[in-house]
Amino acid sequence: MRVIGAPTDFVAALDAERALGRRVGLVPTMGALHAGHRSLVERAAGECDVVAVTVFVNPLQFHDPTDLERYPRDLDGDIALAAAAGASIVFAPSVEEMYAGFPAPPPTSVHVAGVSEVLEGAARPGHFDGVATVLSKLFSMAGRCRAYFGDKDFQQLAVVRRMVADLSFPVEVVGCPTVREPDGLALSSRNVRLSAQGRRRALALRRALDAGLALLAEGERRPAVVDEAMARVLAAEPLIEPGYAVAVDAATLRAPDDANPRLSGRVRLLVAAVVDGVRLIDNTGAVLGPDGAVAVLEDTDPGLVPAGIVHDRRER
């Protein structure tokens, strides 16, 4: 395991690996690694010759300074988990190394229009600009690679795919299924901040998704009806502050328009709520067939990559 702090050293390390003909896997994280992250590293290790994990708590994507301050950090634990899962490089730069002049905002930032403004983007202004900006830097440093992301942050995955396609980064984005606790709670670094009671209440997010899926399985295709059913589940749980509960087109993250007001094809159910002062999100997907059949998708939706955009995946 090599732990690297300087961006120039990170660039040189991955360039050297590719010069030897090795395929590079990249797992960008904000640290506080858990079993969900381990699954990403393990998949990358199974598909690539060398895996680099980045650990950087990105201040640009935090709308609330208190949230940034309270975000869990455990670099030693992160290094140990990454190594056990098959990574050979951990890139853990300082804020100053990533953003010269911090805390002044960088003069250049990246905005991905369309998928950034809704849902989490509406609730956390500037969040996805911060995500896109830091990932554009990491992709530029890493060079040609496969980058692995968890499906739990589905909107983030949509933003990343759109940015990679539009800016022609030599990166293959790989979405991986959400990893859950045995009771269905999606793993998140934020879960450690939940009380025992809050942990139980957080299960309402999964129950809300299940309620939406049940309606789809019964043939319901009106998004407002599905949304309301999920929202009722969240609202019924005491001391939860519901955020959104929506059924949307998986590619656009928006509800069907007036011209075609019914759900069809690939859809995504997404929910958000605040529990114990912690903002949690979850989602699941489904394919609605023309004959009324419903296939549940826990993995990522490949349709997020716009048609006609194909990257050269040969290693260079």
Secondary structure, DSSP 8 states (H G I E B T S, - for coil): -EEE--HHHHHHHHHHHHHTT--EEEEEE-S---HHHHHHHHHHHHH-SEEEEEE---GGG-SSHHHHHHS---HHHHHHHHHHHT--EEE---HHHHSTTTTS--S-----TTTTSSTHHHHSTTHHHHHHHHHHHHHHHH-SEEEEEETTSHHHHHHHHHHHHHHT-SEEEEEE---B-TTS-B--GGGGGS-HHHHHHTTHHHHHHHHHHHHHHTT---HHHHHHHHHHHHHHSTTEEEEEEEEEETTT-S---TTS-S--EEEEEEEEEEETTEEEEEEEEEEE-TTS-EEEE-S--GGGS-TT--------
